Amino acid sequence: MKKIAVVGAGISGLSMANYLEKHNIDYHIYERRKKKDLAGHGFLIPQEGMEYLYQILDPDLLLQRGNFLKKYVQHSHTGKILAEKELNHVFAISRHSLIDLLTKNIPPEKITYGQTIIPDEQQNGKLQLSDGTVIDAEIAVISDGSRSRIRSSLFKDETMKVVRESEVVNIIQNKEIADSIENDFIKFHHEEGGLTFGILKFSADTILWYSQFDNEKYTINECSAENLKKYMLEVFESWHPLIPSILQKSDYKTVHLWRVYELEKLNPFYKGNTVFIGDAAHPLIPFTSQGVTSALKDSFTLTKRLVEEQNITEAFSKYEADRKSEIEVHINNGRILLNQFLLPLSQQSENILPISYK
Ligand SMILES: Cc1cc2nc3c(=O)[nH]c(=O)nc-3n(C[C@H](O)[C@H](O)[C@H](O)COP(=O)(O)OP(=O)(O)OC[C@H]3O[C@@H](n4cnc5c(N)ncnc54)[C@H](O)[C@@H]3O)c2cc1C
C-alpha cells in the first residue's frame, strides 16, 4: 500500500490516522500547532458520529471524558420555556478531550508537531515542510481545516465567505452550575433574533457555554480579556440570571471568539494525488453540529476506498461520490438554520433543534 502524508491533526486528520492504523497502512501526520496547544470549544455529536467513534475509541474512555445529553430546552432570553425535545444519544465533549483520545492510538513517531506544511507552487501537487524539504508521499490527505491553504492553492478560483454568525465559547469548572442544568442542553434566544446563549455539561463539574451572535449587529472584535468580559456582561445584563452569573464566573483568558467561514461553492474533493477530508473539503457551519460526524465519515470512507481500490484516482472518485451529496444536505440545512437564527423569535419555526439530520 502507498505511503500517505496527512496534513493537520484535528478531528479529521487524527481519525484518518486511527483508521489507517487499523488497516496497517503506512502514514505520517504533520501538524502546525504544538502538541499541547489546543484552543477551546466543544462538540455536540449525534448518535451516528458516536457509532464511527466507537470503531476507533473505547466507549468507556469516551464516557469518562464527555456526557450524553438528555433533552434540548429552548428558552426566551428571560427564561420562559419555549420548547423541549428529547435528545437521542447526543454526546457532548470538549475538542481538547476528543483530540487527546484520538491521539492515544497513534505511535508518537508517526506525528510531527510544530510543522506548517505548504504547497510547492513549482511542483504541482507536492507538499513541503517549512524549510523547503519536499514531502515524499504517494498520497496527500489534507485535513488542515476550513481555511485550507493547500485547497486554495489547488483551486485558485474558490470563494470563501465569512458567515454572518460568530461564537464566543468558554469551558468552566463549576459544580454548582453543572448541578443546576442536570444533563440538559439549554439555549436562550433573544426575542429579536441573532443572539443566543447555550449551556451544556461535559461532566459532573464542567460545563461549556457559548454565545452565537449576528456579527453584523454585534461587533465583537479580537480584544483584551477584560474588554470581552465587560462586553459580554453588558450584552447579557437583562437575560435570565443564570447567564450573567456564568459570565461572571468565567475566566476570560480562556474565552475564545470563533469566526465561521464557508465556501460559496464546494470544490472537487481531490486533485491528482491530493485528497481533502473534514472542514478542508467542506466547511460546515456550527449550527449543523455535523462537522465532527462528517469528518469521521470522510476518514472512514476514504480509508475503506483506499483499501478496496488498486487505483488511487478510482478510490478518490468513489470517496467523493459516497460523501458529497450528504455534505450538500448539511450545507443547505446549515443555511436554513442560520436564516432562522437571524429572524425574530416570533418568525422562527418552532422547536428548532440545532442539529442537521440527513
Ligand atoms: C465554535 C464552533 C463550534 C462547533 N461546534 C460543533 C459541534 O457542536 N459539533 C460538531 O460536530 N462540529 C462543531 N464544529 C465544527 C467542528 O469543529 C469541525 O467541523 C471539526 O473540528 C473539523 O475538524 P477538522 O479536523 O477537519 O479541522 P480542524 O479542527 O480545523 O483541524 C485542522 C488542523 O490542521 C492544522 N493545520 C492547519 N493548517 C496546517 C498546515 N498548513 N500544516 C499543518 N497543519 C495545519 C490545524 O492546526 C488544526 O489542528 C464547531 C466549530 C466551531 C468553530
The ligand as a Gaussian input file, in Angstrom:
#p B3LYP/6-31G(d) Opt

LIG

0 1
 C      -17.387000      27.434000      17.617000
 C      -17.529000      26.131000      16.908000
 C      -18.426000      25.193000      17.384000
 C      -18.577000      23.969000      16.737000
 N      -19.452000      23.067000      17.236000
 C      -19.550000      21.846000      16.666000
 C      -20.410000      20.852000      17.226000
 O      -21.104000      21.072000      18.228000
 N      -20.446000      19.626000      16.628000
 C      -19.697000      19.340000      15.513000
 O      -19.759000      18.206000      15.008000
 N      -18.897000      20.277000      14.961000
 C      -18.805000      21.508000      15.505000
 N      -17.983000      22.440000      14.953000
 C      -17.251000      22.114000      13.709000
 C      -16.034000      21.270000      14.034000
 O      -15.205000      21.981000      14.921000
 C      -15.269000      20.968000      12.768000
 O      -16.119000      20.536000      11.736000
 C      -14.265000      19.866000      13.008000
 O      -13.492000      20.163000      14.134000
 C      -13.408000      19.736000      11.761000
 O      -12.196000      19.166000      12.070000
 P      -11.002000      19.181000      11.043000
 O      -10.013000      18.236000      11.600000
 O      -11.494000      18.953000       9.654000
 O      -10.440000      20.667000      11.047000
 P       -9.747000      21.466000      12.225000
 O      -10.300000      21.122000      13.532000
 O       -9.751000      22.903000      11.810000
 O       -8.234000      20.939000      12.222000
 C       -7.285000      21.361000      11.279000
 C       -5.886000      21.096000      11.844000
 O       -4.931000      21.358000      10.832000
 C       -3.861000      22.118000      11.384000
 N       -3.285000      22.871000      10.259000
 C       -3.834000      23.920000       9.596000
 N       -3.033000      24.318000       8.591000
 C       -1.949000      23.493000       8.620000
 C       -0.781000      23.385000       7.830000
 N       -0.565000      24.197000       6.787000
 N        0.140000      22.440000       8.139000
 C       -0.068000      21.589000       9.189000
 N       -1.183000      21.630000       9.972000
 C       -2.103000      22.570000       9.688000
 C       -4.527000      22.989000      12.435000
 O       -3.599000      23.420000      13.409000
 C       -5.563000      22.013000      13.020000
 O       -5.038000      21.244000      14.073000
 C      -17.823000      23.686000      15.574000
 C      -16.914000      24.632000      15.082000
 C      -16.783000      25.857000      15.745000
 C      -15.803000      26.851000      15.220000

